[in-house]
Each structure stands twice: as C-alpha cells, then as structure tokens.
Amino acid sequence: MCHVGVAYVLCGFSKGLIADLDGLVPAASVLVVEDEYVAGMRDVHRRVKEHPCVAAVVHAPVQDERDPARVVRAVPRPGQVRAVVPATEYGVLAAAALAAAWGLPGAGVPAAAILRDKAALRAHADRAGLPQPRWRPAGSVEDVIAFRAGHG
C-alpha cells in the first residue's frame, strides 16, 4: 500500500488536529493510523471525508504499548513522509516507534514510554531536578485520601 503524496502520519484520530491541518498542509498529505476497533467505533472513515488534507486511514495497533514494533510492521513507510505526529495521548508510543523505524525525528521509544507512564514521568522529572507539584503514585482510594489530607 503506497500513499503517494503523504508527508505526515498521524497516530490516532483527532478531529481537532485534522481540522487545523486542513488549512496548513496540502490536500491528501496526511495519513491517519488508527486501531481498527477505534476507527469503527468513532466512525473515522466517514469523518475524515470532510477533511481534504487526509489521504487515507490505515488500521494498525496504535494502542498496543507492550509491542510498539507491531505498528511498525503494520504500516508501510510512505515514500514522501516528513513527520510522524501523535494525534492522541495513546498515539505517543506508536508515533515514536514509526519515526524511529523510518529515520525521522521523534521522541524515541524509551522516552515515549516514559511520557505515557505519568508516575515514571514524574520520577524522571524529580531525578532531573525539575520543579513540579508534590506527587506520589496512588494505588487505591485510600492513597488518594491520605495524599490529599497531607497536601490540601
């Protein structure tokens, strides 16, 4: 499956982002990569028809964070691709995996995995000395209540 003219690949479907891209990029220059189930439930194929920037929607396991290589195996590299963008929070790891596999700039898979795990992200920020609100992982309602009692 070759998508001639596709310069941008979006991982996950974001109606708002696609609407913004309509005014910024050429027609048929965006490929949307979405899980088949999500595409069906959100009626993505019908919804993208309103947006001239979208060339196509392809199905791939965008939400499989245990094995990001699956999305790489499922999506052939468009010949003119210049950027892979996570269009949703769940598309961050898939976008990083595709960008890395295709030799494009991106977060990198290890960094993307940390970005998706908010406790790991906070721990990394602490180790780097970045200022942030007080935090700790919560595994139960009781943990949340105790944290709130101690921090207001």
N, CA, C and O of each residue as an XYZ file, in Angstrom:
608
protein
N       0.847     -1.166      0.000
C       0.000      0.000      0.000
C       0.896      1.233      0.000
O       1.536      1.523      1.010
N       0.953      1.950     -1.090
C       1.776      3.142     -1.221
C       0.868      4.362     -1.201
O      -0.123      4.428     -1.928
N       1.216      5.311     -0.369
C       0.421      6.534     -0.272
C       1.235      7.685     -0.847
O       1.955      8.377     -0.127
N       1.109      7.875     -2.143
C       1.841      8.925     -2.845
C       1.381     10.289     -2.334
O       0.182     10.541     -2.215
N       2.318     11.147     -2.040
C       1.996     12.492     -1.586
C       1.815     12.633     -0.089
O       1.676     13.751      0.409
N       1.812     11.529      0.643
C       1.659     11.613      2.095
C       2.964     12.096      2.704
O       4.009     11.466      2.543
N       2.892     13.217      3.403
C       4.068     13.783      4.064
C       3.972     13.688      5.579
O       4.979     13.796      6.278
N       2.747     13.482      6.090
C       2.521     13.496      7.527
C       1.698     12.278      7.939
O       0.686     11.952      7.319
N       2.151     11.621      8.987
C       1.437     10.467      9.518
C       0.983     10.821     10.924
O       1.792     11.208     11.768
N      -0.320     10.686     11.173
C      -0.882     10.929     12.498
C      -1.195      9.598     13.155
O      -1.861      8.750     12.561
N      -0.724      9.412     14.368
C      -1.034      8.196     15.128
C      -2.176      8.507     16.072
O      -2.023      9.253     17.039
N      -3.319      7.924     15.776
C      -4.550      8.220     16.489
C      -5.348      9.253     15.723
O      -4.788     10.042     14.963
N      -6.657      9.248     15.922
C      -7.552     10.176     15.223
C      -7.911     11.330     16.142
O      -8.429     11.121     17.239
N      -7.633     12.548     15.695
C      -8.015     13.760     16.416
C      -8.706     14.695     15.435
O      -8.062     15.301     14.579
N     -10.013     14.806     15.568
C     -10.784     15.667     14.669
C     -10.275     17.102     14.711
O     -10.171     17.749     13.668
N      -9.958     17.608     15.893
C      -9.480     18.983     16.020
C      -8.157     19.209     15.308
O      -7.994     20.204     14.601
N      -7.215     18.299     15.488
C      -5.918     18.437     14.832
C      -6.065     18.356     13.318
O      -5.446     19.128     12.585
N      -6.877     17.429     12.861
C      -7.076     17.287     11.412
C      -7.738     18.536     10.835
O      -7.382     18.982      9.745
N      -8.692     19.097     11.558
C      -9.334     20.334     11.098
C      -8.308     21.458     10.993
O      -8.335     22.242     10.044
N      -7.408     21.534     11.962
C      -6.355     22.554     11.904
C      -5.413     22.307     10.729
O      -5.000     23.251     10.055
N      -5.074     21.056     10.484
C      -4.154     20.725      9.393
C      -4.739     21.047      8.023
O      -3.994     21.336      7.086
N      -6.062     21.001      7.897
C      -6.695     21.330      6.614
C      -6.207     22.661      6.065
O      -6.028     22.807      4.856
N      -5.993     23.625      6.940
C      -5.560     24.937      6.483
C      -4.054     25.106      6.402
O      -3.567     26.161      5.993
N      -3.315     24.081      6.786
C      -1.859     24.215      6.861
C      -1.072     23.334      5.904
O       0.048     23.677      5.526
N      -1.641     22.211      5.511
C      -0.899     21.261      4.677
C      -1.674     20.979      3.390
O      -2.881     21.215      3.325
N      -0.983     20.476      2.373
C      -1.670     20.198      1.111
C      -2.732     19.102      1.236
O      -2.702     18.289      2.160
N      -3.651     19.102      0.304
C      -4.671     18.053      0.237
C      -3.993     16.699      0.072
O      -2.964     16.575     -0.593
N      -4.585     15.698      0.688
C      -4.139     14.299      0.596
C      -2.693     14.100      1.044
O      -1.981     13.249      0.509
N      -2.260     14.900      2.042
C      -0.878     14.767      2.533
C      -0.792     14.134      3.921
O       0.302     13.981      4.465
N      -1.940     13.763      4.498
C      -1.972     13.213      5.848
C      -2.513     11.786      5.824
O      -3.558     11.510      5.234
N      -1.783     10.891      6.474
C      -2.227      9.513      6.663
C      -2.566      9.346      8.135
O      -1.734      9.621      9.000
N      -3.780      8.898      8.425
C      -4.210      8.653      9.795
C      -4.055      7.167     10.081
O      -4.577      6.327      9.348
N      -3.337      6.849     11.151
C      -3.150      5.466     11.585
C      -3.960      5.279     12.861
O      -3.732      5.970     13.855
N      -4.901      4.348     12.831
C      -5.792      4.156     13.970
C      -6.110      2.676     14.142
O      -6.132      1.920     13.171
N      -6.353      2.274     15.374
C      -6.801      0.909     15.645
C      -8.118      0.659     14.921
O      -8.979      1.537     14.859
N      -8.264     -0.516     14.388
C      -9.476     -0.834     13.629
C     -10.730     -0.671     14.479
O     -11.721     -0.102     14.022
N     -10.691     -1.167     15.712
C     -11.858     -1.061     16.590
C     -12.205      0.405     16.856
O     -13.369      0.796     16.768
N     -11.204      1.202     17.177
C     -11.431      2.623     17.469
C     -11.955      3.340     16.229
O     -12.878      4.149     16.315
N     -11.364      3.040     15.084
C     -11.821      3.659     13.839
C     -13.295      3.357     13.591
O     -14.055      4.233     13.178
N     -13.688      2.127     13.843
C     -15.088      1.758     13.659
C     -16.001      2.435     14.667
O     -17.041      2.980     14.295
N     -15.626      2.407     15.928
C     -16.461      2.987     16.979
C     -16.590      4.509     16.843
O     -17.629      5.077     17.179
N     -15.537      5.165     16.352
C     -15.568      6.627     16.219
C     -15.938      7.066     14.806
O     -15.926      8.258     14.498
N     -16.266      6.108     13.952
C     -16.694      6.406     12.578
C     -15.657      7.260     11.838
O     -15.997      8.211     11.133
N     -14.386      6.891     12.020
C     -13.278      7.682     11.490
C     -13.301      7.771      9.970
O     -13.073      8.846      9.415
N     -13.570      6.663      9.289
C     -13.529      6.688      7.816
C     -14.536      7.697      7.243
O     -14.229      8.395      6.276
N     -15.708      7.773      7.823
C     -16.693      8.757      7.364
C     -16.269     10.168      7.759
O     -16.394     11.097      6.961
N     -15.777     10.334      8.965
C     -15.450     11.662      9.478
C     -14.279     12.322      8.747
O     -14.248     13.545      8.611
N     -13.328     11.535      8.281
C     -12.184     12.150      7.587
C     -12.551     12.629      6.188
O     -11.820     13.426      5.599
N     -13.669     12.158      5.648
C     -14.080     12.590      4.307
C     -14.337     14.092      4.252
O     -14.303     14.686      3.175
N     -14.593     14.711      5.403
C     -14.825     16.155      5.470
C     -13.516     16.943      5.393
O     -13.541     18.171      5.310
N     -12.385     16.258      5.421
C     -11.093     16.927      5.541
C     -10.198     16.619      4.351
O      -9.693     15.504      4.218
N     -10.001     17.609      3.489
C      -9.212     17.380      2.280
C      -7.758     17.003      2.551
O      -7.119     16.396      1.691
N      -7.220     17.345      3.721
C      -5.817     17.016      3.989
C      -5.595     15.515      4.148
O      -4.469     15.045      3.979
N      -6.638     14.753      4.467
C      -6.477     13.314      4.742
C      -6.485     12.509      3.453
O      -7.442     12.541      2.679
N      -5.389     11.783      3.245
C      -5.282     10.891      2.086
C      -5.968      9.563      2.353
O      -6.634      9.017      1.474
N      -5.806      9.036      3.581
C      -6.354      7.719      3.902
C      -6.276      7.472      5.401
O      -5.598      8.179      6.146
N      -6.996      6.444      5.804
C      -6.916      5.916      7.167
C      -6.449      4.478      7.036
O      -7.009      3.705      6.258
N      -5.436      4.124      7.786
C      -4.985      2.729      7.821
C      -5.124      2.207      9.235
O      -4.977      2.942     10.211
N      -5.413      0.915      9.319
C      -5.566      0.289     10.626
C      -4.251     -0.332     11.067
O      -3.580     -1.028     10.304
N      -3.905     -0.064     12.310
C      -2.703     -0.630     12.914
C      -2.895     -0.578     14.434
O      -3.713      0.201     14.924
N      -2.159     -1.390     15.174
C      -2.343     -1.456     16.629
C      -1.697     -0.275     17.362
O      -0.714     -0.446     18.083
N      -2.246      0.895     17.174
C      -1.715      2.124     17.748
C      -1.705      2.070     19.280
O      -0.844      2.680     19.914
N      -2.647      1.351     19.868
C      -2.757      1.324     21.321
C      -1.994      0.168     21.969
O      -2.050      0.016     23.189
N      -1.299     -0.632     21.204
C      -0.531     -1.742     21.781
C       0.815     -1.233     22.265
O       1.782     -1.192     21.504
N       0.874     -0.850     23.516
C       2.103     -0.293     24.070
C       3.072     -1.370     24.554
O       4.227     -1.065     24.851
N       2.625     -2.613     24.636
C       3.534     -3.705     25.021
C       4.493     -4.035     23.890
O       5.622     -4.459     24.137
N       4.052     -3.844     22.645
C       4.883     -4.201     21.490
C       4.748     -3.136     20.407
O       4.034     -3.339     19.425
N       5.436     -1.989     20.578
C       5.305     -0.920     19.583
C       5.808     -1.314     18.201
O       5.469     -0.659     17.215
N       6.604     -2.362     18.109
C       7.079     -2.814     16.794
C       5.926     -3.329     15.938
O       6.045     -3.370     14.714
N       4.820     -3.721     16.552
C       3.669     -4.194     15.768
C       3.149     -3.118     14.831
O       2.790     -3.408     13.690
N       3.105     -1.870     15.306
C       2.612     -0.797     14.443
C       3.603     -0.554     13.302
O       3.194     -0.218     12.191
N       4.891     -0.722     13.566
C       5.903     -0.556     12.518
C       5.721     -1.617     11.441
O       5.828     -1.324     10.250
N       5.449     -2.838     11.858
C       5.238     -3.918     10.885
C       3.943     -3.730     10.098
O       3.832     -4.202      8.966
N       2.976     -3.054     10.681
C       1.656     -2.916     10.055
C       1.538     -1.731      9.101
O       0.637     -1.704      8.263
N       2.438     -0.747      9.216
C       2.296      0.471      8.414
C       3.514      0.653      7.515
O       4.610      0.935      8.000
N       3.326      0.492      6.214
C       4.437      0.746      5.289
C       4.807      2.232      5.292
O       3.941      3.098      5.416
N       6.080      2.507      5.155
C       6.560      3.898      5.163
C       6.139      4.600      3.876
O       6.512      4.161      2.789
N       5.363      5.690      3.978
C       5.064      6.468      2.778
C       6.360      7.086      2.240
O       7.183      7.577      3.012
N       6.532      7.060      0.950
C       7.779      7.498      0.342
C       8.156      8.941      0.604
O       9.343      9.261      0.666
N       7.182      9.819      0.761
C       7.454     11.249      0.955
C       7.262     11.707      2.400
O       7.227     12.910      2.660
N       7.138     10.777      3.337
C       6.839     11.148      4.724
C       7.952     12.004      5.310
O       9.140     11.718      5.159
N       7.517     13.078      5.992
C       8.458     14.012      6.632
C       8.309     14.041      8.137
O       9.237     14.431      8.846
N       7.146     13.631      8.637
C       6.914     13.707     10.081
C       5.863     12.693     10.513
O       4.909     12.403      9.791
N       6.068     12.170     11.704
C       5.082     11.311     12.354
C       4.684     12.024     13.642
O       5.537     12.396     14.447
N       3.378     12.207     13.825
C       2.873     13.017     14.932
C       1.864     12.213     15.747
O       0.956     11.606     15.179
N       2.013     12.201     17.079
C       0.956     11.595     17.889
C      -0.237     12.552     17.931
O      -0.120     13.674     18.423
N      -1.354     12.114     17.428
C      -2.549     12.964     17.412
C      -3.378     12.794     18.672
O      -4.285     13.582     18.941
N      -3.064     11.765     19.442
C      -3.764     11.474     20.684
C      -2.730     11.058     21.722
O      -1.585     10.758     21.385
N      -3.137     11.043     22.970
C      -2.241     10.580     24.037
C      -1.814      9.138     23.784
O      -0.641      8.803     23.946
N      -2.759      8.278     23.385
C      -2.397      6.881     23.156
C      -1.554      6.678     21.902
O      -1.022      5.588     21.692
N      -1.423      7.701     21.070
C      -0.608      7.588     19.868
C       0.859      7.948     20.062
O       1.641      7.868     19.115
N       1.246      8.345     21.274
C       2.611      8.805     21.530
C       3.647      7.716     21.255
O       4.628      7.959     20.552
N       3.439      6.534     21.796
C       4.418      5.457     21.625
C       4.460      4.962     20.181
O       5.540      4.701     19.651
N       3.314      4.832     19.548
C       3.270      4.398     18.148
C       3.984      5.399     17.251
O       4.726      5.005     16.351
N       3.767      6.698     17.488
C       4.434      7.725     16.686
C       5.946      7.650     16.863
O       6.695      7.775     15.894
N       6.388      7.449     18.084
C       7.829      7.338     18.345
C       8.417      6.112     17.654
O       9.516      6.179     17.103
N       7.698      5.000     17.679
C       8.188      3.772     17.044
C       8.277      3.940     15.528
O       9.264      3.533     14.916
N       7.255      4.534     14.924
C       7.289      4.752     13.477
C       8.402      5.728     13.093
O       9.147      5.473     12.147
N       8.519      6.826     13.808
C       9.561      7.806     13.492
C      10.944      7.171     13.600
O      11.795      7.387     12.737
N      11.170      6.400     14.639
C      12.479      5.756     14.815
C      12.749      4.767     13.676
O      13.846      4.742     13.116
N      11.757      3.965     13.342
C      11.931      2.956     12.285
C      12.167      3.604     10.927
O      12.875      3.051     10.086
N      11.579      4.766     10.712
C      11.681      5.437      9.417
C      12.787      6.486      9.371
O      12.926      7.192      8.372
N      13.571      6.596     10.434
C      14.678      7.543     10.446
C      14.256      8.996     10.512
O      14.957      9.871     10.004
N      13.122      9.261     11.131
C      12.610     10.630     11.261
C      12.777     11.123     12.692
O      12.882     10.316     13.615
N      12.801     12.441     12.885
C      12.892     12.965     14.249
C      11.693     12.519     15.091
O      10.573     12.402     14.594
N      11.952     12.277     16.351
C      10.885     11.880     17.264
C      11.415     11.746     18.671
O      12.606     11.933     18.921
N      10.538     11.427     19.573
C      10.897     11.309     20.985
C      11.809     10.116     21.249
O      12.609     10.135     22.184
N      11.686      9.083     20.426
C      12.359      7.815     20.706
C      11.437      6.951     21.554
O      10.682      7.460     22.382
N      11.503      5.663     21.345
C      10.588      4.752     22.037
C      10.779      4.783     23.553
O       9.784      4.847     24.275
N      12.019      4.739     24.075
C      12.149      4.776     25.541
C      11.560      6.044     26.165
O      10.874      5.968     27.184
N      11.818      7.199     25.569
C      11.269      8.453     26.105
C       9.752      8.478     25.973
O       9.059      8.939     26.881
N       9.231      7.990     24.860
C       7.779      7.972     24.671
C       7.105      7.088     25.707
O       6.024      7.417     26.195
N       7.728      5.976     26.044
C       7.164      5.083     27.073
C       7.095      5.817     28.413
O       6.126      5.662     29.156
N       8.110      6.607     28.719
C       8.089      7.382     29.965
C       7.008      8.457     29.904
O       6.311      8.688     30.892
N       6.859      9.116     28.756
C       5.826     10.135     28.615
C       4.430      9.567     28.834
O       3.545     10.273     29.318
N       4.223      8.317     28.487
C       2.906      7.682     28.645
C       2.652      7.187     30.062
O       1.497      7.010     30.448
N       3.706      6.958     30.847
C       3.583      6.471     32.223
C       3.798      7.665     33.149
O       4.937      8.055     33.410
N       2.716      8.240     33.639
C       2.821      9.505     34.369
C       3.622      9.366     35.660
O       4.290     10.324     36.049
N       3.589      8.233     36.337
C       4.420      8.056     37.532
C       5.899      8.028     37.142
O       6.727      8.637     37.819
N       6.234      7.333     36.069
C       7.626      7.297     35.597
C       8.065      8.691     35.149
O       9.202      9.091     35.398
N       7.176      9.425     34.495
C       7.493     10.782     34.049
C       7.799     11.682     35.246
O       8.767     12.441     35.226
N       6.973     11.594     36.284
C       7.194     12.401     37.494
C       8.507     12.005     38.173
O       9.252     12.873     38.629
N       8.793     10.707     38.244
C      10.029     10.241     38.872
C      11.248     10.751     38.096
O      12.231     11.175     38.703
N      11.193     10.713     36.781
C      12.298     11.235     35.966
C      12.464     12.742     36.170
O      13.585     13.243     36.258
N      11.356     13.449     36.245
C      11.423     14.894     36.478
C      12.048     15.189     37.837
O      12.845     16.118     37.965
N      11.688     14.400     38.859
C      12.302     14.566     40.188
C      13.810     14.366     40.119
O      14.571     15.183     40.636
N      14.244     13.278     39.479
C      15.675     12.979     39.386
C      16.431     14.058     38.615
O      17.604     14.317     38.884
N      15.750     14.686     37.653
C      16.395     15.744     36.870
C      16.345     17.100     37.582
O      16.916     18.078     37.100
N      15.662     17.151     38.729
C      15.566     18.395     39.476
C      14.579     19.388     38.907
O      14.658     20.579     39.209
N      13.648     18.925     38.089
C      12.651     19.829     37.511
C      11.578     20.151     38.549
O      11.081     19.249     39.224
N      11.221     21.415     38.682
C      10.159     21.755     39.631
C       8.820     21.197     39.155
O       8.490     21.243     37.970
N       8.071     20.676     40.104
C       6.747     20.130     39.800
C       5.958     20.036     41.094
O       6.545     20.072     42.175
N       4.647     19.919     41.008
C       3.844     19.766     42.228
C       4.231     18.479     42.964
O       4.727     17.524     42.366
N       3.991     18.486     44.270
C       4.232     17.257     45.037
C       3.342     16.154     44.489
O       2.225     16.407     44.039
N       3.846     14.931     44.530
C       3.111     13.814     43.958
C       3.582     12.519     44.607
O       4.628     12.477     45.255
N       2.815     11.494     44.427
C       3.227     10.114     44.697
C       2.205      9.214     44.023
O       1.047      9.600     43.865
N       2.620      8.019     43.624
C       1.670      7.102     42.985
C       0.542      6.731     43.951
O       0.760      6.584     45.153
N      -0.640      6.586     43.414
C      -1.798      6.175     44.221
C      -2.322      4.857     43.672
O      -2.657      4.751     42.492
N      -2.388      3.875     44.523
C      -2.896      2.569     44.109
C      -4.295      2.284     44.606
O      -4.871      1.238     44.308
N      -4.841      3.223     45.368
C      -6.181      2.996     45.924
C      -6.817      4.337     46.274
O      -6.158      5.376     46.272
N      -8.093      4.290     46.570
C      -8.813      5.483     47.016
C      -8.206      5.975     48.322
O      -8.090      7.181     48.541
N      -7.820      5.052     49.184
C      -7.223      5.431     50.468
C      -5.928      6.211     50.260
O      -5.653      7.163     50.991
N      -5.125      5.811     49.262
C      -3.894      6.541     48.954
C      -4.201      7.979     48.538
O      -3.498      8.908     48.936
N      -5.233      8.156     47.750
C      -5.615      9.493     47.295
C      -6.083     10.332     48.478
O      -5.695     11.493     48.606
N      -6.907      9.758     49.338
C      -7.411     10.478     50.514
C      -6.245     10.876     51.425
O      -6.202     12.004     51.917
N      -5.305      9.963     51.649
C      -4.159     10.259     52.519
C      -3.296     11.364     51.902
O      -2.846     12.264     52.611
N      -3.067     11.301     50.611
C      -2.270     12.338     49.954
C      -2.956     13.693     50.069
O      -2.323     14.699     50.389
N      -4.233     13.703     49.807
C      -4.987     14.962     49.859
C      -4.985     15.537     51.284
O      -4.871     16.748     51.473
N      -5.112     14.666     52.262
C      -5.106     15.123     53.667
C      -3.761     15.761     54.010
O      -3.710     16.725     54.773
N      -2.705     15.247     53.467
C      -1.384     15.761     53.771
C      -0.979     16.977     52.959
O      -0.029     17.674     53.316
N      -1.695     17.239     51.863
C      -1.275     18.314     50.956
C      -2.373     19.314     50.631
O      -2.135     20.274     49.897
N      -3.561     19.108     51.161
C      -4.629     20.080     50.948
C      -5.311     20.048     49.664
O      -6.220     20.844     49.427
